[in-house]
């Protein structure tokens, strides 16, 4: 099907989550990096604006030492909202 549409089979960079808390419905979801070159052509059409989160590459030594890291890392902030059970 993708070949017939002239599309590639790639997915943009993303992280998967399963989040649960007592008294709330479990949430299974993912978030995407809006800077990924495939963000507007996801092979499984799973990207929504609400699922995008900035992936910041941290390599500044003072920023790495603050959270106890010694090597560069990605920093991502995203709010997840759970629904009461």
C-alpha positions as a Markdown table, in Angstrom:
| # | Residue | x | y | z |
|---|---|---|---|---|
| 1 | Unk | 0.0 | 0.0 | 0.0 |
| 2 | Unk | 2.7 | 2.5 | 0.9 |
| 3 | Unk | 4.6 | 1.8 | -2.3 |
| 4 | Unk | 1.4 | 2.4 | -4.3 |
| 5 | Unk | 1.1 | 5.7 | -2.6 |
| 6 | Unk | 4.7 | 6.6 | -3.3 |
| 7 | Unk | 5.4 | 6.8 | 0.5 |
| 8 | Unk | 8.4 | 5.5 | 2.5 |
| 9 | Unk | 8.1 | 3.0 | 5.4 |
| 10 | Unk | 9.8 | 5.2 | 8.0 |
| 11 | Unk | 8.5 | 6.5 | 11.3 |
| 12 | Unk | 9.6 | 9.7 | 13.0 |
| 13 | Unk | 11.6 | 9.5 | 16.2 |
| 14 | Unk | 9.4 | 8.7 | 19.1 |
| 15 | Unk | 9.2 | 7.3 | 22.6 |
| 16 | Unk | 6.6 | 4.8 | 23.9 |
| 17 | Unk | 5.0 | 5.1 | 27.4 |
| 18 | Unk | 2.6 | 3.0 | 29.5 |
| 19 | Unk | 1.5 | 5.1 | 32.5 |
| 20 | Unk | -0.6 | 4.0 | 35.4 |
| 21 | Unk | -1.7 | 5.3 | 38.7 |
| 22 | Unk | -4.1 | 4.1 | 41.4 |
| 23 | Unk | -7.6 | 5.5 | 40.7 |
| 24 | Unk | -6.9 | 6.4 | 37.1 |
| 25 | Unk | -7.2 | 4.6 | 33.8 |
| 26 | Unk | -4.0 | 3.3 | 32.3 |
| 27 | Unk | -2.5 | 5.3 | 29.4 |
| 28 | Unk | -0.5 | 3.7 | 26.6 |
| 29 | Unk | 0.8 | 6.4 | 24.2 |
| 30 | Unk | 3.9 | 7.8 | 22.5 |
| 31 | Unk | 5.5 | 11.2 | 21.8 |
| 32 | Unk | 7.3 | 12.4 | 18.7 |
| 33 | Unk | 10.2 | 14.7 | 18.0 |
| 34 | Unk | 8.8 | 17.6 | 15.9 |
| 35 | Unk | 12.3 | 18.2 | 14.3 |
| 36 | Unk | 12.4 | 14.7 | 12.8 |
| 37 | Unk | 12.5 | 14.9 | 9.0 |
| 38 | Unk | 9.7 | 12.2 | 8.7 |
| 39 | Unk | 7.3 | 14.0 | 11.1 |
| 40 | Unk | 4.9 | 14.9 | 8.4 |
| 41 | Unk | 5.0 | 11.6 | 6.6 |
| 42 | Unk | 4.6 | 8.9 | 9.3 |
| 43 | Unk | 4.1 | 5.5 | 7.7 |
| 44 | Unk | 1.4 | 4.6 | 10.2 |
| 45 | Unk | -0.2 | 8.1 | 10.4 |
| 46 | Unk | 0.2 | 8.2 | 14.2 |
| 47 | Unk | 1.5 | 11.8 | 14.6 |
| 48 | Unk | -0.8 | 14.4 | 16.2 |
| 49 | Unk | 0.2 | 17.9 | 17.4 |
| 50 | Unk | -0.7 | 17.0 | 21.0 |
| 51 | Unk | 1.9 | 14.1 | 20.8 |
| 52 | Unk | 4.8 | 16.3 | 19.9 |
| 53 | Unk | 7.5 | 17.2 | 22.4 |
| 54 | Unk | 10.8 | 19.0 | 21.9 |
| 55 | Unk | 13.8 | 16.6 | 22.3 |
| 56 | Unk | 16.7 | 18.9 | 23.5 |
| 57 | Unk | 20.2 | 17.6 | 23.2 |
| 58 | Unk | 22.1 | 18.4 | 26.4 |
| 59 | Unk | 25.9 | 18.4 | 26.2 |
| 60 | Unk | 26.8 | 21.4 | 28.4 |
| 61 | Unk | 28.9 | 20.0 | 31.3 |
| 62 | Unk | 27.2 | 22.1 | 34.0 |
| 63 | Unk | 23.8 | 20.9 | 32.8 |
| 64 | Unk | 24.9 | 17.3 | 32.7 |
| 65 | Unk | 26.3 | 17.4 | 36.2 |
| 66 | Unk | 23.1 | 18.9 | 37.7 |
| 67 | Unk | 21.0 | 15.7 | 37.2 |
| 68 | Unk | 24.0 | 13.5 | 38.0 |
| 69 | Unk | 24.9 | 12.7 | 34.3 |
| 70 | Unk | 28.4 | 12.4 | 32.9 |
| 71 | Unk | 27.6 | 12.1 | 29.2 |
| 72 | Unk | 25.3 | 14.1 | 26.8 |
| 73 | Unk | 21.6 | 13.2 | 26.8 |
| 74 | Unk | 18.2 | 14.2 | 25.5 |
| 75 | Unk | 15.9 | 16.2 | 27.7 |
| 76 | Unk | 12.2 | 16.0 | 27.0 |
| 77 | Unk | 9.3 | 17.6 | 28.8 |
| 78 | Unk | 5.7 | 16.5 | 28.2 |
| 79 | Unk | 2.6 | 16.6 | 30.3 |
| 80 | Unk | 0.5 | 13.4 | 30.4 |
| 81 | Unk | -3.1 | 13.6 | 31.6 |
| 82 | Unk | -4.8 | 10.6 | 33.2 |
| 83 | Unk | -8.5 | 10.1 | 33.4 |
| 84 | Unk | -10.2 | 9.0 | 36.6 |
| 85 | Unk | -11.2 | 5.3 | 36.6 |
